[in-house]
Amino acid sequence: MDPRRTPADPPDTPSPLAPAQERSALEHALDIPSAPLTGSYRCLLPEETWWWSEGTFLVHGLEPGEVVPSTALVLAHKHPDDRERVQRLLAAARRTGGPFASVHRIVDVRGYERTVVLTGEVQPTEDDPSTTVLQGFVTDVTATIREAASRMASQQVAASAQSRSAIDQAKGALMVLYGLTADDAFAVLRGASNTHNVKVRDLATAVLAAASTHGTAARPFVERLLRPAALETGRPTTAV
């Protein structure tokens, strides 16, 4: 029952859309994981009287107005590994004034870890210069960071697969050109990599290019790439 109604008010008329209309602000917020959720906050000092916008409640997994925000509540939601750092940041802001910013983790009421960007500043109030206000914004960037991490991981996996493919093919070329085993061929690549201070993948790509261009006549070109490591193995020999 709507608390704003009186007993004399007529009851709501049921509607097929009622369940969707009655969904909470928190449920609606969770429907949009790709849109960064942002809220604002304000704290009067030195009384430490806090005010949170609807978005700030939602970032913490709370319904708007579900709790009374306080300094203790703010710190309690900080990730244990980040709490002390944020506490020092806020203390320094109160002491020196001016703007501040922090990227840290919080734990919402459901126990989910979120990454947030906290920005703010401390300024004197217009009505009472002896009273200052700590105010700013908090943005949930969890989804953004997760998507970026996923893209980076995919790129690294693809690069690793491409690298392995090039190295395996270069090993095969050395095995054909010099009659080496797979282990000996990789040892040649790794030795040349260390000697010339280049990545094995880059060296393997160059060996492949030489082998693709010159075929079975590629030995002198390959050996230019592998010297002196190639000669130290005792396997590849300089073509005459």
QUILIN-V194302 format. One record per residue. N is the residue number from 1. RES is the residue in three letters. D_LAST is the distance of its C-alpha to the last C-alpha in whole Angstrom. Layout:
# QUILIN-V194302
n:N res:RES d_last:D_LAST
n:N res:RES d_last:D_LAST
This chain:
# QUILIN-V194302
n:1 res:MET d_last:96
n:2 res:ASP d_last:95
n:3 res:PRO d_last:97
n:4 res:ARG d_last:98
n:5 res:ARG d_last:100
n:6 res:THR d_last:104
n:7 res:PRO d_last:106
n:8 res:ALA d_last:107
n:9 res:ASP d_last:104
n:10 res:PRO d_last:104
n:11 res:PRO d_last:101
n:12 res:ASP d_last:97
n:13 res:THR d_last:97
n:14 res:PRO d_last:94
n:15 res:SER d_last:91
n:16 res:PRO d_last:88
n:17 res:LEU d_last:86
n:18 res:ALA d_last:88
n:19 res:PRO d_last:85
n:20 res:ALA d_last:82
n:21 res:GLN d_last:85
n:22 res:GLU d_last:86
n:23 res:ARG d_last:82
n:24 res:SER d_last:81
n:25 res:ALA d_last:80
n:26 res:LEU d_last:77
n:27 res:GLU d_last:76
n:28 res:HIS d_last:76
n:29 res:ALA d_last:74
n:30 res:LEU d_last:71
n:31 res:ASP d_last:71
n:32 res:ILE d_last:69
n:33 res:PRO d_last:66
n:34 res:SER d_last:64
n:35 res:ALA d_last:66
n:36 res:PRO d_last:67
n:37 res:LEU d_last:70
n:38 res:THR d_last:72
n:39 res:GLY d_last:75
n:40 res:SER d_last:77
n:41 res:TYR d_last:79
n:42 res:ARG d_last:81
n:43 res:CYS d_last:83
n:44 res:LEU d_last:86
n:45 res:LEU d_last:86
n:46 res:PRO d_last:87
n:47 res:GLU d_last:89
n:48 res:GLU d_last:85
n:49 res:THR d_last:87
n:50 res:TRP d_last:84
n:51 res:TRP d_last:84
n:52 res:TRP d_last:81
n:53 res:SER d_last:80
n:54 res:GLU d_last:80
n:55 res:GLY d_last:76
n:56 res:THR d_last:76
n:57 res:PHE d_last:78
n:58 res:LEU d_last:76
n:59 res:VAL d_last:73
n:60 res:HIS d_last:74
n:61 res:GLY d_last:75
n:62 res:LEU d_last:79
n:63 res:GLU d_last:81
n:64 res:PRO d_last:83
n:65 res:GLY d_last:85
n:66 res:GLU d_last:85
n:67 res:VAL d_last:85
n:68 res:VAL d_last:86
n:69 res:PRO d_last:83
n:70 res:SER d_last:83
n:71 res:THR d_last:81
n:72 res:ALA d_last:81
n:73 res:LEU d_last:80
n:74 res:VAL d_last:77
n:75 res:LEU d_last:75
n:76 res:ALA d_last:76
n:77 res:HIS d_last:74
n:78 res:LYS d_last:71
n:79 res:HIS d_last:68
n:80 res:PRO d_last:68
n:81 res:ASP d_last:65
n:82 res:ASP d_last:66
n:83 res:ARG d_last:70
n:84 res:GLU d_last:70
n:85 res:ARG d_last:68
n:86 res:VAL d_last:70
n:87 res:GLN d_last:73
n:88 res:ARG d_last:72
n:89 res:LEU d_last:71
n:90 res:LEU d_last:74
n:91 res:ALA d_last:76
n:92 res:ALA d_last:74
n:93 res:ALA d_last:75
n:94 res:ARG d_last:79
n:95 res:ARG d_last:78
n:96 res:THR d_last:77
n:97 res:GLY d_last:77
n:98 res:GLY d_last:75
n:99 res:PRO d_last:72
n:100 res:PHE d_last:70
n:101 res:ALA d_last:67
n:102 res:SER d_last:66
n:103 res:VAL d_last:63
n:104 res:HIS d_last:64
n:105 res:ARG d_last:65
n:106 res:ILE d_last:69
n:107 res:VAL d_last:70
n:108 res:ASP d_last:72
n:109 res:VAL d_last:76
n:110 res:ARG d_last:74
n:111 res:GLY d_last:71
n:112 res:TYR d_last:68
n:113 res:GLU d_last:66
n:114 res:ARG d_last:66
n:115 res:THR d_last:64
n:116 res:VAL d_last:66
n:117 res:VAL d_last:66
n:118 res:LEU d_last:69
n:119 res:THR d_last:70
n:120 res:GLY d_last:73
n:121 res:GLU d_last:75
n:122 res:VAL d_last:78
n:123 res:GLN d_last:81
n:124 res:PRO d_last:85
n:125 res:THR d_last:87
n:126 res:GLU d_last:89
n:127 res:ASP d_last:93
n:128 res:ASP d_last:92
n:129 res:PRO d_last:90
n:130 res:SER d_last:90
n:131 res:THR d_last:89
n:132 res:THR d_last:85
n:133 res:VAL d_last:83
n:134 res:LEU d_last:80
n:135 res:GLN d_last:78
n:136 res:GLY d_last:75
n:137 res:PHE d_last:73
n:138 res:VAL d_last:71
n:139 res:THR d_last:68
n:140 res:ASP d_last:67
n:141 res:VAL d_last:63
n:142 res:THR d_last:62
n:143 res:ALA d_last:61
n:144 res:THR d_last:59
n:145 res:ILE d_last:57
n:146 res:ARG d_last:57
n:147 res:GLU d_last:56
n:148 res:ALA d_last:53
n:149 res:ALA d_last:52
n:150 res:SER d_last:52
n:151 res:ARG d_last:49
n:152 res:MET d_last:47
n:153 res:ALA d_last:47
n:154 res:SER d_last:46
n:155 res:GLN d_last:43
n:156 res:GLN d_last:42
n:157 res:VAL d_last:42
n:158 res:ALA d_last:40
n:159 res:ALA d_last:37
n:160 res:SER d_last:37
n:161 res:ALA d_last:37
n:162 res:GLN d_last:34
n:163 res:SER d_last:32
n:164 res:ARG d_last:32
n:165 res:SER d_last:31
n:166 res:ALA d_last:28
n:167 res:ILE d_last:27
n:168 res:ASP d_last:27
n:169 res:GLN d_last:25
n:170 res:ALA d_last:23
n:171 res:LYS d_last:23
n:172 res:GLY d_last:23
n:173 res:ALA d_last:20
n:174 res:LEU d_last:18
n:175 res:MET d_last:20
n:176 res:VAL d_last:18
n:177 res:LEU d_last:15
n:178 res:TYR d_last:14
n:179 res:GLY d_last:18
n:180 res:LEU d_last:20
n:181 res:THR d_last:23
n:182 res:ALA d_last:25
n:183 res:ASP d_last:26
n:184 res:ASP d_last:23
n:185 res:ALA d_last:21
n:186 res:PHE d_last:24
n:187 res:ALA d_last:24
n:188 res:VAL d_last:20
n:189 res:LEU d_last:22
n:190 res:ARG d_last:25
n:191 res:GLY d_last:23
n:192 res:ALA d_last:21
n:193 res:SER d_last:25
n:194 res:ASN d_last:26
n:195 res:THR d_last:24
n:196 res:HIS d_last:24
n:197 res:ASN d_last:28
n:198 res:VAL d_last:27
n:199 res:LYS d_last:29
n:200 res:VAL d_last:27
n:201 res:ARG d_last:28
n:202 res:ASP d_last:27
n:203 res:LEU d_last:23
n:204 res:ALA d_last:24
n:205 res:THR d_last:25
n:206 res:ALA d_last:22
n:207 res:VAL d_last:19
n:208 res:LEU d_last:21
n:209 res:ALA d_last:21
n:210 res:ALA d_last:18
n:211 res:ALA d_last:18
n:212 res:SER d_last:21
n:213 res:THR d_last:19
n:214 res:HIS d_last:16
n:215 res:GLY d_last:17
n:216 res:THR d_last:14
n:217 res:ALA d_last:11
n:218 res:ALA d_last:12
n:219 res:ARG d_last:10
n:220 res:PRO d_last:8
n:221 res:PHE d_last:12
n:222 res:VAL d_last:14
n:223 res:GLU d_last:12
n:224 res:ARG d_last:13
n:225 res:LEU d_last:16
n:226 res:LEU d_last:16
n:227 res:ARG d_last:15
n:228 res:PRO d_last:17
n:229 res:ALA d_last:19
n:230 res:ALA d_last:16
n:231 res:LEU d_last:14
n:232 res:GLU d_last:18
n:233 res:THR d_last:18
n:234 res:GLY d_last:16
n:235 res:ARG d_last:15
n:236 res:PRO d_last:12
n:237 res:THR d_last:9
n:238 res:THR d_last:6
n:239 res:ALA d_last:4
n:240 res:VAL d_last:0
